[in-house]
Amino acid sequence: MPTYKAPLDDIRFVLVDLLDVGQLASLPGYEESTADVLLSVLEEGGRFCEEVLAPLNQSGDQEGCHFEDGKVTTPAGFREAYEAYTQAGWPAMTARPENGGQGLPHITRLVFDELLCSSNLSFSMYPELGHGVTALLERWAGDDLKQRYLPRLVDGSWGGTMCLTEPQAGTDLGLITTRAEEAGDGSYRVSGTKIFISAGEHDLTENIIHLVLARLPDAPEGTRGISLFLVPKRLPNADGSAGEANGVNVGSIEHKMGIKANSTCVLNFDGSAAWLVGERHKGLRVMFTMMNGARLGVGMQGLGLAEVAYQNALIYSHDRLQGRAMRGATNPEGDADPIMVHPDVRRMIVTQRAYVEGMRALSYWVGLLSDVEEKHPDATRRAEAEDLVALMTPIIKAFLTDVGFEVTNLALQCYGGHGYIREFGMEQFVRDARIAQIYEGTNGVQAMDLVGRKLPEDDGRLVKRFLALMQPDVEGALAGSDDLVRDLAAQLGRAIQSLQETTMGIASRARKDPDELGAAAVDYLRQFGLVATGWMWLRMARVASEKLAAGSGDTDFLNAKLATARFYFARLMPQVRALQAVIGSGAGPVMDGTS
């Protein structure tokens, strides 16, 4: 069975030493959210994930969910774990205090998401969907819906889903056919079928609140004619408890490659009572509140699985004895040396570490920006943060899940044949990681969002803002006294130049041939993610160097940071120039061939 230990030392380094998360306590509403408070919460969250959720991960995968007579039963231990989860108050972390929440910063939830996904991805999806519904209703619902639904969503006794996809309408939501009709009393009746609905039915909560995209009879064609409706599985009684069934039925559950302990359902809505959220025909805009949050959350799934896979591969590589080191035996009393002595195994291990720690810093930085966007008293600072979060959301979703899948594969490879069999649990991480590249908008769709929407917006305002952030760090590091940090800064400067040249090249070619955007999109997003992660590694290396010079912190920990930064720039960052060449070849090789 695989093991998991919350990486609290690295979390503390990123939050405190790199990002200065304590600055959030200066924002209105976060006065009590000091660094010590947030770290204490996360330490307790790590303990819960290690002791309660991780032991259920492999057994939950092997048992899966059960579907019988329209009911879904989760694997053994999940109900008890969910009860412990709610009793500890985890669903209320970032919900607003007026709705019964704790009002903690969003970054706290983002970090906790990593811990949840590392320990038990299938379980994590049940409460996370409820969290997403809560955030959407807090922003868009009227007072009546808030009073009726938020208290039980916040305390976790009710769960939630997002119901977008239909058999004929996946990415192209303009094709949905689910219908809504006015009932004459302020409510509506929704009918239609939705597929691939995560946590669509289960036995963990008393009720499930579905957010459903549907069309009204007078709806315009396409995405401009979509409205969003709240559809409870059970209608609330006058006292707020879950009452009679509301015509929401499970057609089946999917038999999947991974996340087997999470129920992925076909849901049939048969004249189900529903309430409009937001304005008529503008539901997609409202739904994006939950979708964009979910995309950041899916990015954390990539990071979480990469972290736990790396942890286990590292342990195995120190324990597994095979062959002798090329430099001579390191374990002369044994029959063989640990496989960690072999350069190829070390390459795989350090690659995993460099990606995981870099992605953690990048995603936490975006989480911090989410709080600045919502709470900062300066409108200019809020607008800057909003731009950066919008730009980075498709990158966090796609880059972290692409790399997360690569890392889980590398971790499995370290085990050799033992990784391919079920006993050690590595093959589950690979299977679970694969879906993150697909749902909440495939990574190809995320890449098109980046090049088709974010790049051209307001003559490149978002990208220019991001590029301008990196330059002072490069210049500051070049002016420092640490030779390694100066070298890393010079390499990052060249990578930024490569990214800028690629950006301008795509824009120029796309004016002549629209296919240039699609042909470049996925490679460009990866190039962007590599540069952004390199920026984080330069910043981390600079912090580690300064702490070492000051004689503060754990010397081994800080030296490891510097060594990993050097590896990232030497072995992973060169992809940036290669991708520039690939993108520069244009759409011709892609579009002119036979199919």
C-alpha positions, -999 to +999 in steps of 0.1 A: +000+000+000+014+035-008+020+060+019+014+097+021+029+125+043+017+161+039+047+181+027+043+207+054+079+219+053+077+228+016+042+243+020+056+265+048+085+275+026+063+285-003+036+303+018+058+321+043+093+325+028+084+329-009+049+344-009+046+361+025+011+348+030+009+368+062+002+399+041-034+386+037-040+396+074-039+433+062-069+428+039-104+435+052-121+404+065-088+385+069-075+403+099-072+370+119-057+350+090-021+353+101+005+330+087+006+310+120-032+305+119-032+293+083-003+270+088-020+255+119-052+249+099-032+232+072-012+211+096-044+198+110-057+192+075-026+173+066-031+150+097-067+143+086-056+134+051-028+112+063-048+093+089-084+092+076-084+096+038-051+080+026-059+046+041-091+045+021-076+054-013-065+020-026-094+001-011-119+026-025-104+022-059-106-016-058-142-016-045-156+013-065-191+026-062-222+004-063-254+012-083-286-007-076-323+003-079-313+039-087-292+043-056-254+048-054-234+035-025-198+046-019-170+023-009-166+010+026-153+037+050-163+067+028-194+076+048-176+075+081-147+096+066-172+121+053-189+124+086-156+130+103-148+156+075-180+175+082-177+173+120-143+188+118-157+218+099-137+214+067-166+223+043-169+257+059-133+268+055-136+296+030-174+302+030-186+336+042-192+340+079-227+353+073-235+319+057-220+299+086-185+297+071-151+304+086-141+331+061-105+318+056-086+330+026-091+312-007-054+301-007-060+280+024-086+260+005-063+257-025-035+243-004-059+220+014-071+208-021-036+196-028-036+176+004-070+161-003-061+151-038-028+135-027-045+114-001-077+104-019-087+121-051-120+102-055-131+113-020-120+149-025-144+154-054-175+149-032-169+179-009-152+200-035-182+201-057-203+213-028-177+239-021-180+251-058-218+253-055-214+273-023-191+298-040-214+303-070-245+308-049-227+333-026-219+354-056-250+350-078-280+337-059-308+358-045-314+361-007-341+334-007-320+308-023-290+317-001-310+313+030-326+281+019-295+263+006-262+278+019-263+268+055-265+231+047-240+233+019-216+251+042-220+225+070-216+197+045-249+180+052-259+187+015-236+182-015-235+197-049-228+191-086-224+210-119-245+196-147-232+208-181-224+179-204-250+161-226-245+131-250-243+155-280-229+185-262-195+184-244-171+212-251-197+229-274-223+238-248-243+257-274-257+223-284-274+215-251-311+205-254-321+203-217-353+224-214-367+246-186-402+260-185-418+285-161-441+269-135-461+301-129-450+304-092-415+318-097-400+284-102-393+263-133-395+227-144-363+212-160-363+181-182-333+165-200-303+143-196-269+151-184-239+128-185-205+125-168-218+142-136-192+137-109-208+129-075-242+130-092-256+105-067-242+090-035-249+082+001-227+108+018-252+136+022-289+141+028-294+161-003-276+170-035-279+205-051-275+203-089-266+234-109-280+227-143-276+245-176-308+245-197-327+265-223-359+284-218-385+283-247-376+318-259-338+312-257-316+324-285-295+298-303-260+289-291-244+298-258-262+331-256-294+312-249-283+292-219-297+297-184-286+283-151-309+266-126-307+252-091-323+218-090-323+200-056-324+162-055-349+166-028-371+196-022-365+214+011-392+212+037-404+243+056-380+236+084-351+233+059-347+196+060-346+174+028-381+165+018-397+147-012-379+135-043-377+160-071-376+139-103-339+136-105-330+100-114-298+082-120-297+063-154-264+047-147-229+052-133-198+051-155-173+023-153-141+043-156-103+041-160-097+059-127-114+078-099-135+047-094-146+056-059-163+087-072-197+082-087-198+096-123-235+095-132-260+099-160-287+121-146-322+123-159-343+153-150-380+147-154-400+179-148-377+187-118-386+218-098-359+244-104-350+280-096-332+304-118-297+316-107-286+349-123-303+363-153-323+345-181-301+334-210-269+344-192-263+313-173-229+304-188-214+336-174-227+326-140-215+290-144-180+302-151-177+312-115-178+275-106-160+263-137-130+286-133-127+276-096-130+240-107-102+244-133-079+257-106-090+227-084-083+203-112-048+217-115-044+209-078-054+173-087-024+171-110-002+185-083-016+164-056-012+131-075+023+141-086+033+148-050+021+114-036+035+095-066+069+112-061+069+105-024+065+068-029+089+066-058+115+083-037+111+058-008+111+029-032+143+041-050+162+042-017+149+008-006+150-013-037+183-030-043+193-038-079+227-036-096+258-017-086+267+020-088+290+028-118+313+045-094+316+015-071+294-003-046+276+020-021+262-009-002+292-033-001+277-055+026+246-062+005+241-081-028+232-049-046+229-011-043+197+010-040+185+019-074+188+056-064+225+053-073+217+048-110+218+081-130+185+073-149+166+067-117+180+099-102+170+117-134+134+105-129+133+113-092+147+148-095+125+155-125+095+147-104+108+169-075+115+198-098+081+198-114+062+192-081+079+220-061+078+244-090+041+238-097+033+241-060+049+276-059+031+287-091-003+275-081-001+289-046+009+323-061-023+322-082-042+313-050-028+343-033-039+365-062-074+352-059-076+367-024-061+400-035-086+401-064-115+397-040-104+416-009-078+443-017-091+478-010-072+493-040-093+489-072-061+489-093-046+461-073-078+441-076-079+446-114-042+436-117-049+404-097-080+397-117-061+399-150-034+375-137-058+350-123-077+350-156-045+345-176-031+318-153-063+297-149-060+277-182-022+273-175-027+260-140-054+236-152-036+223-183+001+225-174-003+210-139-024+182-151-002+174-182+029+174-160+011+156-132+004+128-155+040+127-166+052+126-130+029+098-120+042+078-151+078+085-141+071+074-105+056+042-118+087+037-140+109+039-110+091+008-096+096-012-128+073-042-130+062-036-094+047-003-105+025-019-131+008-043-107-019-032-082-001-041-050+021-010-047-006+015-058+013+033-084-008+023-113-038+038-096-021+072-095-015+070-132-051+060-139-065+087-116-043+114-131-054+108-166-089+123-162-076+156-150-064+164-186-099+158-199-126+172-176-135+208-168-125+216-204-098+194-221-063+207-220-066+215-257-096+237-249-076+254-222-048+261-247-072+276-271-086+298-243-051+310-237-042+318-273-077+327-286-090+348-257-063+357-232-035+366-256-054+391-277-075+406-249-071+444-250-040+443-272-022+417-250-028+435-217-028+403-196+003+388-211+022+421-209+012+424-173+027+390-165+059+395-185+064+428-167+063+410-133+092+387-141+117+412-153+124+429-120+132+395-104+156+387-133+174+420-129+175+418-091+190+383-093+216+394-119+227+421-096+232+398-066+263+381-054+253+344-057+268+329-089+242+301-092+213+325-088+228+349-113+232+320-138+196+310-133+184+346-138+204+348-171+187+315-183+153+328-173+159+360-191+166+340-223+135+319-218+114+350-214+128+363-246+119+331-263+084+332-250+080+368-262+093+359-297+069+330-298+040+351-287+046+377-314+052+351-340+018+334-333+000+367-334+016+376-367+009+343-385-026+341-371-036+373-389-030+354-422-042+320-412-066+313-382-054+277-380-021+290-367-037+296-333-050+260-330-017+245-343+004+264-318-020+264-288-010+233-268+028+237-273+025+274-265+007+267-232+034+243-222+061+268-231+043+294-210+040+270-181+076+261-182+087+298-182+063+306-153+075+277-133+111+288-140+102+322-126+091+305-094+123+285-093+144+316-096+125+332-068+128+301-046+165+299-053+170+335-044+152+330-011+171+299-003+204+316-011+196+346+011+185+324+040+217+303+038+238+335+038+219+347+068+224+314+086+186+309+090+166+278+081+174+241+076+207+240+056+200+206+040+165+218+030+178+250+015+207+234-003+183+209-018+162+238-031+192+253-049+202+219-063+167+213-077+165+248-091+198+241-110+184+208-123+152+225-135+170+251-155+196+226-169+173+197-178+137+210-181+139+246-191+156+239-225+122+226-236+113+263-241+136+268-270+126+235-286+089+244-283+097+277-300+111+258-329+081+235-330+056+264-329+076+283-354+071+256-380+035+268-383+002+252-391+013+237-424+028+204-412-003+199-391-030+209-415-015+199-449-011+162-443-036+135-450-060+123-424 
